[in-house]
Each structure stands twice: as structure tokens, then as C-alpha cells.
Amino acid sequence: MTWQIEVDSHTCIGSGICASTARAHFRVVAGASRPTDPDAEAANTPLDASEICPVQATTIRDGQTGWVPASQA
């Protein structure tokens, strides 16, 4: 299973919390977070980072089905 990682660039405030929590999955570029790879192996780390986003700018989906985990819904 893979995760599809998305960051809403209009909502993101560039706090860097996601990047510091899940360095392999997020980075801050020009004041906003970006996924390092929009299609990443499924793991809890990007979910954890997405959950603590202060403005809920990130979304994690199942790369094949589009299912959004309950913690993201």
C-alpha cells in the first residue's frame, strides 16, 4: 500500500511541524510544506505529522483507492 500525500499550499502556514515530524515525507520550501514524494510507502509517520498540522493543510489518502484514514477524515 502507498499513501498519496497532499499539502494545500493556500492553507499551509509553513510552521514546519510536519517536516520535523516526518522528514522523509515533508519539507518546507519557500515558506510552505511540500511532500518529498507524493506517493510514499504507507507508514504511520506521515499520518502522525498530518494529524498535528496546526491548520490541517495536509491530506493522506490510500494511493490506490483514495480512502482517507479515519484520523484524516
MDTraj code that builds the backbone (N, CA, C; nanometers):
import mdtraj as md
import numpy as np

residues = "MET THR TRP GLN ILE GLU VAL ASP SER HIS THR CYS ILE GLY SER GLY ILE CYS ALA SER THR ALA ARG ALA HIS PHE ARG VAL VAL ALA GLY ALA SER ARG PRO THR ASP PRO ASP ALA GLU ALA ALA ASN THR PRO LEU ASP ALA SER GLU ILE CYS PRO VAL GLN ALA THR THR ILE ARG ASP GLY GLN THR GLY TRP VAL PRO ALA SER GLN ALA".split()
xyz = np.array([
    [0.0844, -0.1175, 0.0000],
    [0.0000, 0.0000, 0.0000],
    [0.0888, 0.1236, 0.0000],
    [0.0437, 0.2251, -0.0703],
    [0.1133, 0.3534, -0.0697],
    [0.0171, 0.4627, -0.0247],
    [0.0747, 0.5680, 0.0294],
    [-0.0033, 0.6856, 0.0651],
    [0.0152, 0.7893, -0.0433],
    [-0.0909, 0.8610, -0.0739],
    [-0.0825, 0.9790, -0.1580],
    [-0.0834, 1.0972, -0.0610],
    [0.0244, 1.1736, -0.0596],
    [0.0405, 1.2836, 0.0354],
    [0.0160, 1.4156, -0.0365],
    [-0.0749, 1.4955, 0.0189],
    [-0.1083, 1.6246, -0.0405],
    [-0.0947, 1.7341, 0.0645],
    [-0.0498, 1.8505, 0.0212],
    [-0.0446, 1.9692, 0.1071],
    [-0.1158, 2.0816, 0.0334],
    [-0.2138, 2.1418, 0.0986],
    [-0.2846, 2.2562, 0.0415],
    [-0.1969, 2.3794, 0.0619],
    [-0.1355, 2.4256, -0.0443],
    [-0.0410, 2.5373, -0.0342],
    [-0.1080, 2.6690, 0.0044],
    [-0.2379, 2.6789, -0.0152],
    [-0.3090, 2.8005, 0.0228],
    [-0.3396, 2.8027, 0.1727],
    [-0.3460, 2.6844, 0.2335],
    [-0.3765, 2.6732, 0.3755],
    [-0.2500, 2.6663, 0.4607],
    [-0.1463, 2.6039, 0.4082],
    [-0.0220, 2.5832, 0.4831],
    [0.0382, 2.7168, 0.5267],
    [0.0808, 2.7215, 0.6541],
    [0.1449, 2.8428, 0.7071],
    [0.2965, 2.8249, 0.7221],
    [0.3485, 2.7082, 0.6816],
    [0.4922, 2.6852, 0.6847],
    [0.5510, 2.6698, 0.8227],
    [0.4736, 2.6176, 0.9176],
    [0.5242, 2.6011, 1.0543],
    [0.6383, 2.4998, 1.0612],
    [0.6426, 2.4057, 0.9684],
    [0.7492, 2.3054, 0.9662],
    [0.7272, 2.1882, 1.0595],
    [0.6152, 2.1843, 1.1276],
    [0.5892, 2.0733, 1.2203],
    [0.5872, 1.9403, 1.1457],
    [0.5245, 1.9372, 1.0294],
    [0.5195, 1.8118, 0.9534],
    [0.6601, 1.7699, 0.9103],
    [0.7404, 1.8648, 0.8649],
    [0.8753, 1.8344, 0.8196],
    [0.9649, 1.7872, 0.9342],
    [0.9462, 1.8420, 1.0529],
    [1.0284, 1.7977, 1.1656],
    [0.9804, 1.6637, 1.2204],
    [0.8535, 1.6324, 1.2021],
    [0.7981, 1.5054, 1.2496],
    [0.8237, 1.3924, 1.1504],
    [0.8132, 1.4221, 1.0215],
    [0.8264, 1.3197, 0.9169],
    [0.9195, 1.3714, 0.8077],
    [1.0471, 1.3807, 0.8404],
    [1.1462, 1.4382, 0.7478],
    [1.1546, 1.3656, 0.6151],
    [1.1272, 1.2377, 0.6153],
    [1.1329, 1.1607, 0.4904],
    [1.0133, 1.1894, 0.3999],
    [0.9103, 1.2561, 0.4533],
    [0.7865, 1.2740, 0.3779],
    [0.7496, 1.4190, 0.3476],
    [0.8028, 1.5138, 0.4266],
    [0.7698, 1.6555, 0.4074],
    [0.8958, 1.7403, 0.4141],
    [0.8934, 1.8526, 0.3431],
    [0.9998, 1.9536, 0.3538],
    [0.9343, 2.0903, 0.3361],
    [0.9968, 2.1923, 0.3894],
    [0.9453, 2.3284, 0.3752],
    [1.0264, 2.3973, 0.2658],
    [0.9545, 2.4505, 0.1679],
    [1.0162, 2.5194, 0.0545],
    [0.9443, 2.6534, 0.0366],
    [1.0195, 2.7590, 0.0365],
    [0.9638, 2.8936, 0.0156],
    [0.8473, 2.9223, 0.1100],
    [0.8614, 2.8805, 0.2351],
    [0.7623, 2.9127, 0.3369],
    [0.6398, 2.8240, 0.3420],
    [0.6390, 2.7121, 0.2668],
    [0.5248, 2.6205, 0.2708],
    [0.5744, 2.4768, 0.2628],
    [0.5006, 2.3879, 0.3237],
    [0.5369, 2.2476, 0.3226],
    [0.5064, 2.1858, 0.1866],
    [0.5871, 2.0878, 0.1499],
    [0.5677, 2.0102, 0.0283],
    [0.5971, 1.8639, 0.0599],
    [0.5263, 1.7707, -0.0019],
    [0.5635, 1.6306, 0.0168],
    [0.6951, 1.6031, -0.0565],
    [0.7824, 1.5249, 0.0041],
    [0.9070, 1.4890, -0.0641],
    [0.8787, 1.3924, -0.1775],
    [0.7771, 1.3102, -0.1612],
    [0.7325, 1.2170, -0.2648],
    [0.5815, 1.2049, -0.2493],
    [0.5037, 1.2530, -0.3441],
    [0.3581, 1.2489, -0.3294],
    [0.3014, 1.1072, -0.3158],
    [0.3766, 1.0086, -0.3604],
    [0.3338, 0.8686, -0.3490],
    [0.4367, 0.7938, -0.2659],
    [0.4090, 0.7794, -0.1362],
    [0.5047, 0.7213, -0.0427],
    [0.4548, 0.5881, 0.0116],
    [0.5482, 0.5053, 0.0541],
    [0.5103, 0.3806, 0.1194],
    [0.4275, 0.4115, 0.2434],
    [0.3244, 0.3325, 0.2638],
    [0.2372, 0.3533, 0.3797],
    [0.3163, 0.3360, 0.5085],
    [0.3025, 0.4324, 0.5972],
    [0.3682, 0.4308, 0.7277],
    [0.2908, 0.5242, 0.8196],
    [0.3105, 0.5083, 0.9487],
    [0.2410, 0.5938, 1.0451],
    [0.2990, 0.7342, 1.0542],
    [0.4256, 0.7506, 1.0221],
    [0.4907, 0.8807, 1.0393],
    [0.4220, 0.9933, 0.9631],
    [0.3901, 0.9776, 0.8336],
    [0.3216, 1.0885, 0.7676],
    [0.1818, 1.1131, 0.8229],
    [0.1150, 1.0075, 0.8691],
    [-0.0164, 1.0261, 0.9327],
    [-0.0029, 1.1081, 1.0598],
    [0.0979, 1.0739, 1.1412],
    [0.1211, 1.1486, 1.2656],
    [0.1482, 1.2955, 1.2353],
    [0.2319, 1.3202, 1.1363],
    [0.2656, 1.4582, 1.1007],
    [0.1425, 1.5330, 1.0515],
    [0.0606, 1.4667, 0.9742],
    [-0.0602, 1.5301, 0.9218],
    [-0.1585, 1.5636, 1.0334],
    [-0.1690, 1.4749, 1.1311],
    [-0.2617, 1.4961, 1.2432],
    [-0.2263, 1.6183, 1.3259],
    [-0.0978, 1.6515, 1.3362],
    [-0.0582, 1.7630, 1.4228],
    [-0.0416, 1.8948, 1.3470],
    [-0.0717, 1.8935, 1.2175],
    [-0.0652, 2.0188, 1.1405],
    [-0.1589, 2.1209, 1.2061],
    [-0.1074, 2.2394, 1.2429],
    [-0.1913, 2.3356, 1.3143],
    [-0.3065, 2.3931, 1.2314],
    [-0.2976, 2.3823, 1.0977],
    [-0.4045, 2.4359, 1.0133],
    [-0.4680, 2.3292, 0.9244],
    [-0.4360, 2.2039, 0.9515],
    [-0.4909, 2.0896, 0.8769],
    [-0.4747, 2.1067, 0.7264],
    [-0.3530, 2.1405, 0.6843],
    [-0.3246, 2.1637, 0.5429],
    [-0.2868, 2.0359, 0.4682],
    [-0.2655, 1.9262, 0.5401],
    [-0.2215, 1.8025, 0.4756],
    [-0.3337, 1.6999, 0.4698],
    [-0.3292, 1.6193, 0.3651],
    [-0.4237, 1.5088, 0.3494],
    [-0.3452, 1.3864, 0.3066],
    [-0.3756, 1.2745, 0.3681],
    [-0.3136, 1.1474, 0.3336],
    [-0.4245, 1.0555, 0.2822],
    [-0.4033, 0.9968, 0.1660],
    [-0.5011, 0.9040, 0.1071],
    [-0.4329, 0.7737, 0.0686],
    [-0.5113, 0.6659, 0.0645],
    [-0.4623, 0.5403, 0.0088],
    [-0.4358, 0.5660, -0.1392],
    [-0.3167, 0.5350, -0.1849],
    [-0.2777, 0.5633, -0.3217],
    [-0.3561, 0.4891, -0.4273],
    [-0.4191, 0.3784, -0.3904],
    [-0.4949, 0.3016, -0.4890],
    [-0.6444, 0.3273, -0.4841],
    [-0.6980, 0.3423, -0.3636],
    [-0.8436, 0.3532, -0.3503],
    [-0.8926, 0.4944, -0.3220],
    [-0.8024, 0.5813, -0.2757],
    [-0.8434, 0.7166, -0.2383],
    [-0.8999, 0.7266, -0.0976],
    [-0.9058, 0.6124, -0.0273],
    [-0.9577, 0.6087, 0.1098],
    [-0.8754, 0.7006, 0.1988],
    [-0.9448, 0.7784, 0.2797],
    [-0.8810, 0.8676, 0.3760],
    [-0.8937, 0.8040, 0.5135],
    [-0.7812, 0.7755, 0.5819],
    [-0.7886, 0.7137, 0.7155],
    [-0.8754, 0.7966, 0.8102],
    [-0.9368, 0.7303, 0.9052],
    [-1.0290, 0.7953, 0.9991],
    [-0.9656, 0.9151, 1.0674],
    [-0.8360, 0.9082, 1.0950],
    [-0.7692, 1.0198, 1.1617],
    [-0.7607, 1.1420, 1.0718],
    [-0.7821, 1.1245, 0.9426],
    [-0.7730, 1.2344, 0.8459],
    [-0.9092, 1.2881, 0.8070],
    [-1.0136, 1.2111, 0.8319],
    [-1.1467, 1.2487, 0.7849],
    [-1.2067, 1.3627, 0.8641],
])
top = md.Topology()
chain = top.add_chain()
for i, resn in enumerate(residues, 1):
    res = top.add_residue(resn, chain, resSeq=i)
    for name in ("N", "CA", "C"):
        top.add_atom(name, md.element.get_by_symbol(name[0]), res)
traj = md.Trajectory(xyz[None], top)
